[in-house]
């Protein structure tokens, strides 16, 4: 059976430095391609790093300003460079980044770039999680379209690839809508995540490395898709840059727990190292036919569904801040 090699990046970005993070991303993409990967996935907000200080203090004007100015614009030369890197190495890229708009708002965003360097998809996280809302805005209707067909060429052909960010994997309706788009490979992006300290851990287990992996594995089972579980690293440099020593996220070095998961939920890869501080690339060879076997047992949008009883309603319209006023005759109900 033909296999497709994928790569999950487990690395520390150059926190709050757009140019340096983009350059490091390009280097990691080249490394993944040299290792035989046809698809490489990064973690949530890998460029310019996840803003972990928000879990230590909700307001930091200096860091927030620096973060915004170092966030990535979709139409920028930096994005053009990333697309060129995909084309140079004939590898698909699934990128997590903080997106800056022309009005200097930022969003938790994701992009899928084809092996020919085409930006196939760009979306925003629909609802930032808890303290993330102190910085990031919401997504809208078009961000529901988070699965695209990627042409990997012979012998693989076209394969549907999708993605969600972090606790979007705890949103049942959003997950179902994603699964309904028929993805074969799913990228689950996460920030740096620390292991639970046990039953007396004051934090939420669902925010721990184990809890987040559980959500990714559950998604694999529900979707019968391969899941690339991509996490970031935050070591001493990141902690010092963001001042997160007393926060509940990224307060100690680590956070890296990247892996690849099979369509039945089993983990296919071993950890890069024991502490989560290690940087590297996790590879897995995917036998695409395994998704067919899994869906023979469990297809939640097909034979294992009951649309006569339960169905999902979706409003996929983009909500804009400026909307053209209808002509007077339309407002008066004249057709």
N, C-alpha and C positions, 0 to 999 in steps of 0.2 A: 504493500500500500504506500502511495506517495505521501511523504511527510512535508510539513511546512515548519521551518525553524523560526521561533519567535524569541525575543529577548526582552526581559524586564530590567530596567535600570534601577540599581540601588546605589545612589550617590548623593553627595552633598552639593547643592548648588553653591554658587558664590553669592551669598545672601545679600540682597539689596543692590546688586550690581548687574544690570541688564547685559552690558556688552560681554562681561566676563562669563556670565552664566550661559549666554548664547554660544560663546566660543567653546565652553566646556561641553555643552550639549552636542555641538557638532563633532567634537573629538570622541564623545561616547557613541554617537551614531556611527562614526567610522569604525570604532572598535567592534560594535555589534555586527556590522556588515562583514568585517574581516573574519568574525567568528561564524559566518554562514547564515546569519539571521536575515529573514525577508521582511520582518516587522519588528520595530523597537518601540517600547512604551515607557513613558515617563510618569512620574507621580503628580499629584494635585499641586498646582501652582509651582511647579519645579522652577520655572522662570518667573520672577527672580528669587524664588524661595517662598515657602509658606510663612505668613506673618504671625509667627507663634507668640509674639509679645501681647497679642490681644487677649490671651488667656492669663496674662499676668497683670495687665492694666488696660482698661478699655479705651483710654485716651492717651495718645502720644503723638502730638502734632508733628514733631520733627521726623520721627520714623515714618509716620503715615505719608508725609509729603515726599520723603525720600523713596518710599515704596511706590507711590503713584508715578513719580517721574522715571522710575526704573522698571515699570510694567511694560508689557509688550503690546504694541499696536498691530492689528491684523494687517494693515497696509504699509507697515514700516520696512525699511531695508533689512532689519533683523529677521523678520518673517521671510522675506525674499531669500536671505542667506540660508535659512533652515530648509526652505523648499529646494534650493539649489543643491544643498547637501544630500537631501533625499534622492534627487536625480543623479548626482555624481556617484552615489554608492548603490543605486537601484534598490532602495529599501523604503518601505512604508514607515511613516513616523506617526505615532499617536502621542500628542504633546499636551501636558497640563501647564497652564500659564495664567498669570494675572494679566488680564487685558485692560489696557488703558484706552479710553475713547478720546475723541477730540475735545470733549467738555471736561476731561480729567476725572471722569468716573472710572471705577475699576470693577471688574467682574471676574469671578472664578470661571475660567474658560478652558475649552478643550478644542483641539484641532486634529484632523486626520489628513495627512499629506500622502499622496500616492508615490509609488516608486519612480514615477516620471516627473515628480516635483510639483504636481497639481494640488492645490488646497481643495480637498474634496468636501470637507465639512468643518464648520466652526460653530460652536454652541457655547452657551453660558449655563452654569448651574442654576436651576430654577429657583432655589431658595437657599441662600447661605445659612450655615448652621450656627445658631446661638450667637456667640461673640463675633463671628465672621460678619454679622450684619452691621457692626460698627465701621466697617470699611467697604464691604462689597454690596453692589446692587443685585436685584433679582433678574433672572432670565425671563423670557416671554414665550409666545406661541411657537416661533420657529425653532426654539431650542429643544422642542420635543422631537425634532427630526435628528436623532443622534445615532443612526445606523446608516452606513453607506457601503456600496459595493466597491471593493478594491481589486483592481486587476493586477495579479502577481505574475502574469505571463505564464508560458508553458513551463512545467506541466501542471501548475496549480490552477490557473485560470482565475475567474472572478470569485471572490469570497466576501461575504458580508461581515463588516467589522463595526462594532459599536462601543460606546463608552458612557460611563457615569462617574460622578465625582463623590467620593467619601460617603456620607450618610444619605446620599440619594439611593444607596442600596438598602435603606430602611424605609423607603417610600413605596408601598405596595402598588399603587396605581401607576406611578412612573415606571416602576420595574415592568409591570405588565405591558404597558405601552411600548417599552423598548423591546421586550421579548416578541411582541406581535410583529415587529419589523423584520424578524427572521435572521438575527445575527448568528454567525457561527463562532466568531471570536469576539469576546467582550473584554474591554480594558477597564479594570476597577482601579481608580486612582485614589490614593490616600496620602495624608501628610505624614511627617515623622510620627510614629506611634510606639509607645513604650509598653513592655509587658506588664500584666497585672501583678500586683504584689501579694495577691491572695484574697481571701474572703473578707478581710478587714480593710482592704484598699478603699480609701475615702472617695476615689473617683469612680466613674461609671465603667463597669466591665466592658460595656459596648463600645467604649472609646479606647480600650486597650488593644495591644497587638493581637491578642487572642480573639477578642470580640470582633475586630474589623476583619480578621481572616475568616471568622465564622460567617459574617455577612457575605463575603465574597464566595465562600464555598456554598452557602445556601443559594446564592444567585446562580452558580453553576448548575446546581441540581434543578432549580426552578426553570432555567432557560435551556438546559441540555446543551449549553455552549461551553467552549473552553474559556477560562477566565485568566487573564494576565493581571496579577495582583501587584501593583506597582506602588512602592513606598519610598519615601525620601529619608535621608540621613541628616541629622543636625548634631554636629560635634562641637568642640570647644569654640571654633571660629564663629559658628552660627549663634551659639548661646551668648557669646560676648557681644556680637554685633547687635543682637536684638534685646539683650538684657532679660533673658527668660529664666534666670536662676531660681526665682521664687514663683514661677508660674506653674500651671498644672500640665502644660505641654512643653516639650523640649527643655526641661529643666536640668537634665543630665544628658551626657553624650549618648547617641544611639538613634533609634527610630527606624532603622532599615530592616524590613522583613519581607522583601519581595519574593514572589514565587509564582508558579503557574499551576492551574487547577484543571482537572479533567471534567468532562461534561457530567460525570456522576458524582462530583464533589471531592474526589480524592486528590491529594496533593501530589504533583508529578516531580517536584524538584526539592532538593535539599537546601537548607539555609547557606548563605555565603559564609557566615561565621556565627559564633555563639553569642555575641554581645549586641548586635545591631549597629555597631559603629563602623563595620567593614563596608568598603565601597567596591562595587564590581558590577558584573552583568550576569543575570540568571538566564540560561538558555533552556529551551524545551523544544522537542520535535513533536509536532502535533499530527496525529493520524486523523485527518478530517472526518473520515468515515465513522469515527466513534460517536460523533454527534447524531448520526442517523440511528445507530444502535440505541443510544440513550432515549431518543425521542420515540422509539418504538414502544417504550414503556411509559414515558412521561412527556406529553406534549400539551402544555397548559393552554395553548392557543389553538389546539386542534382536537384530536380525539379525546383528550382528557379535560375538556371544557364543557360548559352547559350554557351557551349563549341564549337559549330559550328562557333561562332563569336569571342569569347574571351577565352583565355586559359593561363595558367601559365607555363613558362618554368623554369626548375630547373637543376642546376649543383650541384649534391650532393657529388662530389668527394672531399676528404680531400686534402688540399694544404699543402705540406710539404716543409721545408726549405732545405732538402737534398733529391735529387732525383737520383736514379741510372741511369747512362748513358747507352743508348742503345748500343748494339753491333754494330760494324762498318757496317755490312751487312744490319742491320735494317735501319741505318741512310742513307745508299745508296739506300734504297728502294728495297732491295732484299728480297723476301718473302721466 
